[in-house]
Amino acid sequence: MREPAVFFGHGSPMNALGGPHAEGWRRVGEDLGKPAGVVMVSAHWETQGLGVTAQERPPTIHDFGNFGPELHAMQYPAPGSPGLARRVAELTGAVQTDGWGLDHGTWSVLAHVWPEADVPIVQLSLDRRLDARGHFELARRLKPLRDEGVVIAGSGDFVHNLRTWKRDGGEAYDWAVAFNDAVKAALTRGDHDALIDWVGLAEDAQLSVPTDEHFLPLLYVAAQAEPGDDVSFFNDVIEGGSISMTGVRIG
């Protein structure tokens, strides 16, 4: 059975503790069941050269500051998978490493998707030597894993502009809504070239993506699409004016 590919809009690390998006993530987990493993591409592991975590027990990385002790104490003890890491390395040329673990882009979401922490997880880094098309082409090499019981996942945000974020909440900016909608439309029609050339997706696109690390993980999910795959969305809201929580499932 071919596993789906899923992108999670992760937002603030505080979402690990619960909140309005946790239920959507929990439902995703219920629908997915227990896959053989997950390859996660997070916005928060950027490298020069491609890496994949290869530990039996990857550590929980608290890669943030200025949050309370409850969040810093949180652990997500999901197993790794050296075997899956080797398979990813075979497909992509990634270097297997124990120099990373599960960062908050991964565990803050998966703590709700699989709260028992019983699904093996490996992280694949964002190789900053690649442009957007390079990331997409690399991601296509992961496609065989879907037929091997593995979910390909990404974690970031369609829209991620902390400079314009409203700490006290408020309505989404028009440009954020327009870009979020344009991304959804491109995913629905399977227009991958439009996603790769995201600057042309909507007016003021660069306000939505001032830096691309939170957008690039989406390309790893979009690249898994096969003819006939369903495309559906969840947690489709924009927080604080300029952080999109929208997630997408393909297949």
N, C-alpha and C positions, 0 to 999 in steps of 0.2 A: 504494500500500500504506500502510495506517494504521500509524504508528509507535506504540510503547507509551509509557507514562509511567512513570517510575522515581523512587522515593525512596531515598536512601542515608542510613543511619545512619553519620555520619562519625566520631564520637568524637574522640580526641586527634589533633592535627596529626601526631604521631609515626607514625600509620598511613600517612602518605605514604612512609615509608621501608620499608614492608613489614609483615609480621606475619600473624596468623591470618586477617585479614579480606581481605587482598589477593587471595587466590585466588577468593573469592566475587565480588569486583568484576571480576576478570579474566574470569570466566565470563559475567558480565552483558555485558561488552564483546564477547565472542565471539558471543553470541546476538544482540546488536543489530547487529553489522556496522558499516558506516560510514554513519550517517544524514547528511542534508543539513546538519544543524545541531542544536544543543542550546540550549534556553532553560533556564537553571539559576536556581532561587531558593534562595539560601543563607541560613542563619541569621545570617550575619556581615555582611550589608549592610542596615542599617536606615536609613530616610530619612524625612523629612517631605515627602511628595510622591513620586510614582512615577518611578523612573529605570531606564534600560536602557543597558548599555554599548554603545558604537557604534564602537570603534576597529577598525582593521584588525589591529592586534597588541596585544591587551590585556596589560598588565603582570602579572606574578606578584606578588601582594601577600602579604607576610609579616606578617599581622595578629595577632601573638602575641608573647609574651616568654618568657624563662626556658627556652628550648630551645637545643640545641647548634648549633654552626656549620654542620653538615652540612644540617640542616633549613632554616636561614636562607639557605643558599646555593642551595637547590633552586629550579629554574626549571621552569615548565610552559608552553612557548612555543606553545600552541595558537593558531590564528588566531581573530580575531573575525569578525564578519560585519555590516558596515554595512547591507547589504540586509535581513538578518533583523531587525536592530535597528529599521529603518524599519517593517517589517511588524508587529513587536510594538507599536511606537508607534501604528500605525494601529488596531490591535485594542483597545488598552488606554488610550491617551492618555498613555503614559509619555514622559518627557522623555529624549531621547537625550543621552548624556554621555560624556566621556572622563575624568571625575573619579574613576573606579573602575577595577577590572580583574577579575582572577580571584583571589578570596580563598581562604583555606585550606579553607573548606567545600566549595569547588569543586575545586581542584587536588589536594588531598590524596587525594581519591577518584578523580578522572578520570585521574590519573597511572597508575593501575592498569587502569581501564576501557579507555582508549585511550592506551597507553604511547608511541605514536609521536606523540602530540599533533597529530593530523592531522584532527580533526573541529572545525569552527567552533563556537565557544562564545560566547553572550552571557549576561550575568547580568541578571536582573530583581530590583529591590530589594524589600524588605519596607516598604511604605508604612505607617508607624506611625499615620497618621490613621485607618486602617480597623480595625474590629473583626473577629472571626473570620469572621462571615458575609460581611462585605465582602471579605475576602481570597478566600473561596471563590467568590463571585460574580464577582470580577475574574478569577480563574483560569479560569472557564468560558469567558471571552472568548478564551482561547488555543486552544480546541479545534480550530479550523480548521487550525492548524499541524500537527497529527498527520497530516492528509491531504496535507501539503506536504513530507513527509519529515523533519519536525522532532520530536525527542524533547523532551517536557516533563519536567524533572527537578527534584527538590528535595533539599536536603541539610540534615540536622539530626539530631535524635534523638527517638524517641517518648518516652523517659524521659531527663531531663537534669537531675540534681541534683548539682552539684559540692560542695555543702555536706556531703552525706552520702557522697560518693565515698570508697571505700577504696583508698588509694594502693597497698597491697600485695595488692590483689585480694580474693578471698573470695566467698562466696555472695551471690546477689542478694537484696535485701530482698523480703519477701513483697509489700509494696505496689507495688514496681516490677514484679514478675512479673505481678501482677494487672492493673495498668494496661496493660502491654505486651500481655497476652493480650486485654484488652478492645478495644484499638485494632485488633489483628489481626482480631478477630471482627467489628467494625463494618465494616472494609474488606471482609472476605469477603462479608458480607451486603449491602453497598452502602448502609449506614445513614449517610449523610453528615450528617444532622442530629445524630446522636450524636457525630460527630467535631467538628462545629462547636461543640456544647455539651459540650466535652471534660470539663468539671468534673464532669458527671454520669455519666461513663463507669464509674467505679469508686470505691470508698471510698478516701479519702486521695489522690485524683487530683492534688491540688495539691502533694503531695510529689514526684510524678513530673514535674510541670510547674510549678515555682515561678515561672518567667518563661516566656513563650510563644514566644520567638523561635526556639527549636529545634523547636517543634511546628508552627508555622504553615506551614513549607514543605511539610509533608505534605498540607495542604489543597489546595495547587496541583496535586499529583499526583492526589489522590482526585477532584478536580473534573473530571478528564479522562475518567472512567469512562463507558463507553457500554454499553447492554444487550448481554450476551453476552461482554463482556471477561473474560478469565481474570484471576484475582488470585493471585499467588504470592509467597513470601517467601524471603529469603536472609540469610545472616549473622545468624541469629536467636538472639543471645545478649545477655546483660547483663553489662557489664564493671564491675568495682569496686563492685558492689552496686547502682549507680544510674545507669549510662549505657547506654542501649540501642543496640546496633549493628544492630538489625533493619532490613532494607530490604524494599521491596515493589515489585513490577512489576505494572502494570495493562495488560492487552492483550498 
